[in-house]
Amino acid sequence: VLTYGAIWAAAGWWAATRAGWPPHTAGLIVVRWAALPAVGGLLLASPFFTALDPAPLGLAFVRGESSDLPRWLLFWLPALLPGLAGALFLARPQPVTRSQVIVLAGVLGLLPLVWAAAMLMSGDGAEVWRRGAGWATVVVLIAGVAGVLLRSLSSARDHRGQETALWLLGAAGAVLLATEFVHIDDQFPGRLNTVFKFWFHAWAIVSVAGGALLAMAVDRWLTARSSSTAEDARVRQRPGRMATAVFAGAGLIWVASTVTPPLMAISRARETQDAGLSAIAHLEERGDGLYAAVTWGLETLDPARDVVVEAVDESYGDGNRFSSFTGVATLLGWPGHERQWRADVREAERRDAVAAIYLGDGAARDRAVRDWGVTHVLVGDAERIAFGPTPAITQAGWPLAFEDGVTQVFEVPASVRGAAGTETR
């Protein structure tokens, strides 16, 4: 709603004003168009927003990182080709003024100049030179965004769809340009998470704009072939041979770039797990009982009431598997992700509570269970690696709610739970 919506609203407003609507009327058109999906999206996300306790974020200049042009093109060219080829194949643009070119180039070049000035003023002027070949990517981005936006400015005023698609393509390029110089100052080193999130945004915008521009170009080509009357002269104006060659070449490259999805599907089909849409099917191949435990948890436990304890592991490790696949809360899943999303994780306290539950004596274990509202404790491969082959919890005499292979789930007795806390919420 906030990021995509802002770009889409600006594109719609721009197209409406270019079509002759007054600015305030264009704004009302955008509001009428966007209000329902925006409000609906915010309502759907409201449970997340109301419970969010975000870590502090800020903005910082990019240092020590840049996109070298060959790799950047390897990633972005297949996605950009449909839109760029469509824009090139569309009707010949109206002339633009020199002032429009100067103003647009100045606006796009402002961020690199501000970044370079900041580096020089901070005594890190060598960073400007260390970027090296990365400046080629910046030049390509500025030239590409300027060209697309000028094409939008020069489009015929009755081509609102064309203008909007061109504007979206330029906006996506501007987002990519911004990530070369500014990043979100978060828990990740450098611009890693900024590129991950904002490039994903740009990818979706480029896909929509590219699809629209390509469809318009094909429509024009088909119309040009079938038009024969004098009044169709403007439509019958065929693109030049160069544009047609570029369009055809772009199509071949784009088709070649789509080979990955079917090859991935073939590769997956050759794996030992059964074909299907289940995200937990691969667990069955482990043979350690985790798949059966997750299935049991999905059928038996209540995510709104139960709290399960399992091994703590770093991101993408074996810890936090049961909670991830069942939706039942746990004390601490992937600490790295928790630190990104929460202002106060209380990580040390949660780690101590997990250790006390698995390894502590009776008093320490019972106290941790009551303080954190724990209802079940998982003991599987990851827990035996972290706390030993026979963690103390296995000798506590608690009821065994589930067992399969090396995976066990112990239920906390009602006499131990007492007045369960709500810290996990």
N, C-alpha and C positions, 0 to 999 in steps of 0.2 A: 504493500500500500504506500509506504513512505518513499521508497526509492524508485521502483518501477512507476508508481503512480505519478510522482512528480515529473518524471521525464515524459511520460505519455500525455499528461495534462499540458505541459509546455508545448509539446508537438502539436496537440490538437488546437490549442489557443493560437499558435503561430499560423497554422494552416487556415483557421477561420478568419484571422485578421487579414491574411494575404488574399483571401477570397472576397474581401470587402466588408466584412462585418466590423462594427465598431469594437474597440477593445473590451468594453464592459459587456457587450452582448456576446462576444466570443467567450468571455469568462463564464457567462451563464450557460452557454452551450456545453462547455467542458464540465461544469458542475452537474448539469442535467444528465450528461452521459456517464460521469464517474461516480456520482453520489451512491448509487445502490451497491455496486461492487466494493467501493471503498468502505462504506459502513458495514456491509456484510463481512468483509475480511477482518475488520477491526473487532467485530463482535465475536467471530470465530476464534480470534487470537487473544481475546480478553482474559481467559483463565491463565494463559502464559504471562501476559503483561502484569497482572495483579500479583502474581507470585514471584516475579523476577526481582532479584537482588543483584544488580549488575556490578561488575568490577569497574573501577574508575578507568575511563578512556580519555584519550586526547589525540592531538594531531602532531606529527613530527615529520621532518624532512627525511627523505630517503638518503641513506649514506652507504657507500660500499656495494651497492647493487644497481644493476641496470639490465635491460633486455637487449641482448645482442640480436642483430637483425635476422640472421639465418634461422635461429631457433624461434624467434618471434613469428616469422613468416610460416615456419613449419607448423606452429600451433594455430595461427589466426587466418592464414590464407584460405584454407578450405571453407571456413565459415564466412569469410568476407567476399569470396568470389561471386556467389549469386547476386548479392546486392550491387557490387561494383560493376559486374557485367551488365546487369539490368539497367543501372544508371547510365552506362555508356551507350547502351542500345536504344534508350528512350529518345523522344523527340529532341531536335536540336534546341539548345537553350537560348533564351533571349540574352542580349549582351548585358554585362554587368559593368558598373562604374568603377573607376580607379579607386575612388574613396571607399567603396565597399570592400575591395580587395585589401586595401591598406588597413582599414579598421579591423577586419576579421583576422588578418595575419598578426596584427598587434595584440589582439585579445588572446589568441592562441599562444603567442610567443611570450606573454606576460609571465606565466608560471615558470618556465625555464629561467627567465631573467631574474625573477624573485628568488628562485632556488639558488642560482649562481651567486647572487648578491649576498644571500644568507650564509653561504659557504665561505665567501671571502671575508665577511664581517665577523664570523666566528673563528677566524684563523685557520680554517680548513680549506683554503683555496685549492690545495692539491686535489681535493675531491672532484673538482671540475675537470681536471685532466685525467684522473683515474677512470672516469666514465668511458673514455676512449671511444671504441666502436659503438658503444651504446647511444652516442649522439646520432648515429645514422637512423636508429629506430625512431628517435624523437623527430628528426627531419621528415621521415616518411609519414609519421602520424600527423604532424602539423599540416603537411601538404595534402594528405588524404582528407583530413577533416575539413580543411579550408575548401578543397575542391568540391566535396559533397555538399557543404552548406552553401557555397556559391551557386551550385547547380539548383539547390532548392530556391534560393533567392531569384534565380533567373527563369524558373519554371513559369509556364503560363498560369495565370491566376485561377483558371477553372480546373486546374489539375490538383485538387486538394489532397487526394490520396497519394499522388506522387510526391508532393511537398512534404507531407507527413512522414512518409517512408524515408525520404532523403534526410529529413531532420532527425529521425530516430537513428539512422545510420551514423550521422555526424555526432549525435549525442553519445552513442556508444564509443566512437573513436575518442571523444573528449574525455570520457571516463578512463579509457586506457592510457591516454596521455597523462592524466592526473596521477595515476598510480606509479608513473616513472619518477615522480618528484615528491609526492606526499603519501604518507601511510598512517593508518590508525595505530596509535601508540597503545598496544595491548600487551597481553602476556606472551605473545609470540615474539621471537627475535626478528628484527627488521620488518620487511613488508610482506612476510609470508602469508599471514591471514588476510591482509588487505588484497593481495593479488588473488588469493583463493576466492574470496567473497565477491569482489567487484568485477573480476574477470567473468565470473559466473553470471553476474547481472548483464554485463556487456554481451556475453554469448547469446543469451536469450533475446536481447533487443536486436542484435545483428541478425538472428535467425528470422525473427518476424519481419523486420524491414527488408531483408534479402528476399524472402519469399514473396512479399508484395511487389517489390521492384521487378523481380524476375517474371512474375505473372503479368505485370503491365507491359514489359518488354515483349513477351511472347504474344500478348494480345495485339500489340501494335504491329508486330511482324505479320500476324495472320490477317489483320485488317488491311495492311498495305498490299498484301497479295491479292485480296479480293476486291479492292476499291478500284473503280474505273471512271467515276464521274468527276467533272471538273470541281465540284464543291468538296470533293474528298482530297483535294490537292495537298492540303496540309498533312492529312493522315498518310497519304501515299508517298510522302517523302521518305525514301528508303535510307536506312543507315549506310554509311560508307563501307567499303570493303574492309578497312582496318577494324572498324567496330565489329563487323560480322566475324572476322577472324578471331579477334580477342574474345568475343562472346563464345564462339565454338571451342576455342582452346580452354577457356575457363570452365566450360561445361565438362570437357574431358577430364581436366584435373579434379573437378569437384566429384565426378562420378568415381574416379580412382580413389579419392579420399574416403569414400563411404564403404570401402571394403572391410574396415575393421569390425563393425557390428555383426555382419554375417559370419565372419571368421571366429569371432568370440562365441557366437551361438554354437558353431560347430565344435569349438574347443570344449565348451561346457557340456555339450551333449555326449562327449566321449569320457566324461568323468564317471566315477562309479556310483554316485548317488542317483536316485530316481529323478527323472525330469519332472519339473513342476515349478510352482511359484512360492513354495515354502522357503522362508528365510532361515529356518532351523534344520532343514533336511541334512545339511552337512554334518551336524552334530552327531547324527546317528552313525556316521562312519567312524567316529572316535572309539566306540566300543567301551566307554567308561561309565555309561549310565546317565550321562548328562542330558541326552535327548529325552530319555524317559522321565527324568526329573523335571525338565522344563514342561513337558506335556502334562505331567501331574500337577505342577504349579499353576498352569493355565486353567486347569479344570477345577482345582481345589482352593487356591488361595484368593484372597480379596485384596486387590491393590489399594483400596481405600482404607483397609484396616490392618493388614499384615505388614510386617517389616522383617526382611530376611538379612542375615549377616553372611557374607562370603569374603573370600580373600581380596585384598586391595592390590591392584596392579596398575601399572602405568598404561597410558593410552594404547589401545589395540592389542593389549596383552590378554591373558586367559582369565584374569579377574573380572568380576562384575558381569559374568555371562548370564547367570540365572536371573538376576534383576533386569538385565537388558531385554531378555527374551520373554519374560513374563509380565513386566511392568510393575512388579512389586518393589516397593522402596527398599533401599539398603542404606547402610551407614555412610559408606564412602565408596564410590565406584572408581572412576578414573580421575585421580587427583588433578592431573594437568588440565582436563576439561572443566573440572569444578572451579579451579582457580581462574579460568577464563570467564566464567559466567557469574560467579558470585563474589560479592565484596568481602564477605567474611565466611570462609569455609570452615573455620575451626578444625583444620586438618589434623593438627597434633592430637587434639582431644578425641577425634573420631578414630584415628589410628590406635591410640591407647585403648579405647573401648573395644575395638576389634581384637587386639592382642589379648586383652583381659578375658574376653569371652572364649577365645580358643585355648589360652594357655594359663589363665589366672586360677587362683584357688577359688573355692566356693563363694566366699564373701565378695571378692573382687568381681567375679563373673556375674553373680546375681545383681550386684549394684549396677554394673554396666547395662545389663538387660533392662532393669527397671528405669534407669535414667534415659535410655534411648528408645524405649517402647518396642523392644525386639520380641518377635513371636516365633521365629524359626531360625535355625542355624544350619548352613550348608557345609558339608565336608566332602570334598571331591579331590580330584588330582591337584588342582591349583592350591587348595587349602593344605593338602599333605606336603606339597613342596614348600609352602611358606611356613608351616607350623610343625612339621615333622610327620612321620608316618602314622602316629597315633596321638593326635592332639588331645589335651586334657579334657576337652569337651566331650570326647567319645566315651570317657569314663565317668561322666557326671550322673549317669543313671536317668537321663531325660528320655521321654518316649520317642521312639523312632517312627516318625510319620511317613517316611519313604526310604526305600533302599533298592538299589539296582547296581550291580557291579561294585565299583569302588566309591560310588556316590551315595551319600546318605543325607537325609534332612531330619534334624532333630527338632521337636516341638518344645518350646519353653513351657514348663508346667504352670498352671494358673497360680499355684502357690508362690512361684518365684516371680511372676510378672508383677504382682501387687498392683500398685497404681502406676500404670505404664506412662512414661513421658511422651512428649510429642516433638522431640528435637529434630527428628528426621524430616518433619514437615516444613 
